[in-house]
Amino acid sequence: MRLSIRAFAQLIGVSDRTVSVWERRGRSIRPCPFMQGVLDTALQRSDHATQARFVLLLSAPATEEPVAPTGPRITASSR
């Protein structure tokens, strides 16, 4: 997806602050069932490259640094 915090928040219908908190808390965050459904839907609607990157990030050990972004940044206006 490569969206900004603001664009991703708008896409899923939450505040920028909520997404910032999720980002800051990393793997310790556990969304409520409703929000998990919203996130699952956003992932299902994303392109193959985004889904593959998601799987890659989940497979990395928790102590590893995050994988650096690669490829073009996709914004809400380019969808």
Backbone as ProteinMPNN parsed JSONL, in Angstrom:
{"seq_chain_A": "MRLSIRAFAQLIGVSDRTVSVWERRGRSIRPCPFMQGVLDTALQRSDHATQARFVLLLSAPATEEPVAPTGPRITASSR", "coords_chain_A": {"N_chain_A": [[0.823, -1.196, 0.0], [1.871, 1.264, 0.848], [1.061, 3.744, 1.956], [0.64, 6.996, 3.425], [0.478, 7.741, 6.95], [-1.798, 9.262, 7.457], [-3.32, 8.841, 5.072], [-3.713, 6.053, 5.167], [-5.154, 5.848, 7.551], [-7.495, 7.224, 6.824], [-8.385, 5.497, 4.814], [-9.148, 3.193, 6.24], [-10.875, 4.223, 8.082], [-10.212, 5.371, 10.625], [-8.645, 7.45, 13.176], [-5.709, 9.506, 12.566], [-4.048, 9.447, 14.745], [-4.629, 6.985, 15.949], [-3.522, 5.13, 14.103], [-0.865, 5.92, 14.302], [-0.316, 5.171, 16.956], [-0.583, 2.388, 16.721], [1.56, 1.885, 15.004], [3.726, 2.695, 16.587], [3.56, 0.912, 18.753], [4.004, -1.5, 17.548], [4.542, -4.987, 17.217], [3.252, -5.608, 19.564], [0.666, -4.738, 19.587], [-2.804, -5.475, 19.701], [-5.479, -5.59, 17.906], [-9.012, -4.945, 18.388], [-11.681, -7.335, 17.748], [-13.511, -6.281, 15.769], [-11.984, -4.203, 14.541], [-9.857, -5.716, 13.639], [-11.121, -7.137, 11.639], [-11.641, -5.045, 9.838], [-9.006, -4.363, 9.148], [-8.197, -6.807, 8.013], [-9.866, -6.866, 5.759], [-8.893, -4.624, 4.358], [-6.324, -5.565, 3.749], [-6.971, -7.803, 2.141], [-8.047, -6.496, -0.055], [-5.884, -5.241, -1.097], [-3.047, -5.002, -3.376], [-1.115, -7.706, -4.921], [1.659, -7.419, -4.393], [1.708, -5.906, -2.04], [0.431, -7.67, -0.28], [2.298, -9.763, -0.315], [4.527, -8.489, 0.834], [3.516, -8.032, 3.376], [3.316, -10.678, 4.368], [6.049, -11.295, 4.345], [7.028, -9.462, 6.264], [5.711, -10.413, 8.539], [6.963, -12.848, 8.846], [9.504, -12.279, 9.697], [11.833, -12.418, 12.405], [10.907, -11.216, 15.669], [12.835, -9.635, 16.905], [14.321, -8.576, 14.924], [15.292, -5.817, 12.812], [12.881, -3.783, 11.099], [11.952, -4.556, 7.708], [13.288, -2.661, 5.112], [11.443, -0.353, 3.109], [10.732, -1.027, -0.316], [10.516, -0.372, -3.82], [7.945, 1.45, -5.682], [6.151, 4.169, -4.147], [2.81, 3.987, -3.308], [-0.011, 5.908, -3.485], [-3.191, 7.003, -2.149], [-4.441, 8.375, -4.202], [-3.403, 7.174, -6.445], [-4.541, 4.749, -6.767]], "CA_chain_A": [[0.0, 0.0, 0.0], [2.785, 2.406, 0.919], [0.29, 4.954, 2.214], [1.016, 7.779, 4.599], [-0.365, 7.448, 8.113], [-3.086, 9.942, 7.245], [-4.066, 8.168, 4.004], [-4.131, 4.732, 5.648], [-6.211, 6.085, 8.539], [-8.711, 7.547, 6.081], [-8.804, 4.294, 4.1], [-9.817, 2.238, 7.136], [-11.862, 4.925, 8.897], [-9.782, 5.671, 11.993], [-7.874, 8.689, 13.271], [-4.261, 9.437, 12.345], [-3.441, 9.102, 16.035], [-4.778, 5.539, 16.142], [-2.519, 4.451, 13.278], [0.441, 6.235, 14.897], [-0.166, 4.325, 18.142], [-0.321, 1.028, 16.237], [2.921, 1.849, 14.466], [4.66, 2.824, 17.707], [3.497, -0.293, 19.595], [4.525, -2.627, 16.771], [3.963, -6.331, 17.344], [2.51, -5.779, 20.819], [-0.712, -4.284, 19.407], [-3.808, -6.511, 19.454], [-6.735, -4.888, 17.59], [-10.265, -5.596, 18.765], [-12.168, -8.146, 16.626], [-14.07, -5.461, 14.692], [-10.905, -3.526, 13.82], [-9.104, -6.753, 12.934], [-11.879, -7.386, 10.412], [-11.388, -3.915, 8.935], [-7.631, -4.518, 8.654], [-8.192, -7.972, 7.125], [-10.49, -6.457, 4.504], [-7.944, -3.747, 3.655], [-5.265, -6.416, 3.206], [-7.543, -8.597, 1.053], [-8.277, -5.615, -1.209], [-4.605, -4.691, -1.562], [-2.433, -5.731, -4.49], [-0.299, -8.875, -4.581], [2.942, -6.985, -3.823], [1.449, -5.5, -0.655], [0.165, -8.887, 0.479], [3.565, -10.496, -0.186], [5.345, -7.766, 1.803], [2.903, -8.295, 4.675], [3.759, -12.019, 4.77], [7.482, -11.188, 4.622], [7.2, -8.771, 7.544], [5.258, -11.302, 9.614], [7.881, -13.977, 9.0], [10.765, -11.81, 10.28], [11.868, -12.525, 13.872], [10.479, -9.993, 16.353], [13.98, -8.825, 17.31], [14.959, -8.032, 13.73], [14.858, -4.506, 12.357], [11.9, -3.899, 10.025], [12.458, -4.577, 6.334], [13.192, -1.34, 4.492], [10.536, -0.318, 1.971], [11.295, -1.035, -1.662], [9.513, -0.171, -4.855], [7.3, 2.768, -5.72], [5.165, 4.488, -3.113], [1.473, 4.073, -3.886], [-0.856, 6.77, -2.671], [-4.622, 6.797, -2.346], [-4.832, 8.933, -5.496], [-2.894, 6.363, -7.551], [-5.231, 3.449, -6.753]], "C_chain_A": [[0.86, 1.25, 0.0], [2.04, 3.732, 1.084], [0.879, 5.709, 3.399], [0.103, 7.362, 5.753], [-1.748, 8.042, 7.912], [-3.935, 9.208, 6.202], [-4.559, 6.79, 4.45], [-5.262, 4.872, 6.66], [-7.537, 6.385, 7.845], [-9.268, 6.313, 5.379], [-9.596, 3.35, 4.999], [-10.775, 2.9, 8.128], [-11.506, 5.125, 10.355], [-8.994, 6.977, 11.992], [-6.394, 8.443, 12.968], [-3.567, 8.962, 13.618], [-3.514, 7.597, 16.298], [-3.717, 4.778, 15.368], [-1.121, 4.71, 13.835], [0.712, 5.374, 16.127], [0.136, 2.891, 17.717], [1.119, 0.901, 15.76], [3.951, 1.861, 15.599], [4.702, 1.54, 18.548], [3.939, -1.554, 18.859], [3.776, -3.928, 17.004], [3.159, -6.524, 18.625], [1.032, -5.396, 20.676], [-1.627, -5.468, 19.098], [-5.137, -5.804, 19.185], [-7.955, -5.674, 18.078], [-10.792, -6.367, 17.542], [-12.743, -7.322, 15.467], [-12.963, -4.818, 13.864], [-10.037, -4.533, 13.083], [-9.802, -7.1, 11.626], [-11.664, -6.292, 9.379], [-9.993, -4.039, 8.322], [-7.519, -5.704, 7.697], [-8.777, -7.62, 5.761], [-9.556, -5.567, 3.698], [-6.819, -4.566, 3.032], [-5.779, -7.239, 2.029], [-7.737, -7.767, -0.207], [-6.988, -5.039, -1.782], [-4.038, -5.549, -2.689], [-1.528, -6.859, -3.988], [1.02, -8.473, -3.909], [2.781, -6.584, -2.355], [1.205, -6.725, 0.217], [1.446, -9.688, 0.706], [4.473, -9.821, 0.84], [4.822, -7.987, 3.218], [3.36, -9.656, 5.212], [5.24, -11.996, 5.141], [7.727, -10.541, 5.987], [6.763, -9.646, 8.719], [6.232, -12.438, 9.867], [9.222, -13.574, 9.615], [10.719, -11.985, 11.799], [11.551, -11.175, 14.527], [11.64, -9.09, 16.736], [14.685, -8.175, 16.128], [14.447, -6.631, 13.433], [13.837, -4.692, 11.242], [12.578, -3.884, 8.654], [12.244, -3.204, 5.721], [12.247, -1.392, 3.302], [11.302, -0.346, 0.649], [10.169, -0.814, -2.644], [8.847, 1.179, -4.748], [6.306, 2.946, -4.587], [3.819, 4.674, -3.802], [0.618, 4.894, -2.946], [-2.314, 6.479, -2.974], [-5.063, 7.309, -3.712], [-4.361, 8.091, -6.667], [-3.57, 5.0, -7.624], [-6.239, 3.352, -7.844]], "O_chain_A": [[0.607, 2.186, -0.758], [2.36, 4.719, 0.422], [1.532, 5.124, 4.262], [-0.919, 6.708, 5.544], [-2.756, 7.384, 8.172], [-5.125, 8.978, 6.417], [-5.688, 6.404, 4.148], [-6.222, 4.102, 6.629], [-8.58, 5.861, 8.236], [-10.481, 6.105, 5.35], [-10.597, 2.773, 4.573], [-11.414, 2.213, 8.924], [-12.373, 5.06, 11.227], [-8.711, 7.54, 10.934], [-5.895, 7.325, 13.096], [-2.621, 8.177, 13.57], [-2.563, 7.007, 16.812], [-3.078, 3.877, 15.913], [-0.281, 3.81, 13.838], [1.832, 4.902, 16.323], [1.015, 2.247, 18.29], [1.807, -0.07, 16.075], [4.931, 1.116, 15.562], [5.772, 1.133, 19.001], [4.218, -2.572, 19.493], [2.546, -3.969, 16.992], [2.449, -7.521, 18.753], [0.232, -5.702, 21.559], [-1.265, -6.356, 18.325], [-5.849, -5.453, 20.126], [-7.928, -6.902, 18.167], [-10.388, -6.076, 16.416], [-12.486, -7.635, 14.305], [-12.99, -4.875, 12.635], [-9.53, -4.23, 12.003], [-9.141, -7.332, 10.613], [-11.52, -6.571, 8.189], [-9.82, -3.841, 7.119], [-6.827, -5.619, 6.683], [-8.245, -8.028, 4.729], [-9.438, -5.733, 2.484], [-6.404, -4.291, 1.906], [-5.088, -7.359, 1.018], [-7.602, -8.286, -1.315], [-7.006, -4.414, -2.843], [-4.488, -6.67, -2.925], [-1.221, -6.951, -2.799], [1.448, -9.123, -2.956], [3.637, -6.898, -1.527], [1.72, -6.806, 1.333], [1.658, -10.23, 1.791], [5.121, -10.505, 1.633], [5.608, -8.116, 4.156], [3.744, -9.77, 6.376], [5.643, -12.602, 6.133], [8.545, -11.025, 6.769], [7.387, -9.614, 9.78], [6.319, -12.94, 10.987], [9.998, -14.442, 10.014], [9.686, -11.732, 12.418], [11.895, -10.122, 13.991], [11.448, -7.883, 16.88], [15.549, -7.318, 16.312], [13.309, -6.295, 13.76], [13.918, -5.673, 10.503], [13.635, -3.279, 8.472], [11.15, -2.645, 5.799], [12.247, -2.374, 2.56], [12.378, 0.238, 0.524], [9.002, -1.044, -2.329], [9.139, 1.96, -3.843], [5.694, 1.982, -4.126], [3.707, 5.43, -4.767], [0.536, 4.607, -1.752], [-2.631, 5.788, -3.942], [-5.968, 6.737, -4.32], [-4.858, 8.261, -7.781], [-3.204, 4.177, -8.463], [-6.908, 2.327, -7.976]]}, "name": "protein", "num_of_chains": 1, "seq": "MRLSIRAFAQLIGVSDRTVSVWERRGRSIRPCPFMQGVLDTALQRSDHATQARFVLLLSAPATEEPVAPTGPRITASSR"}
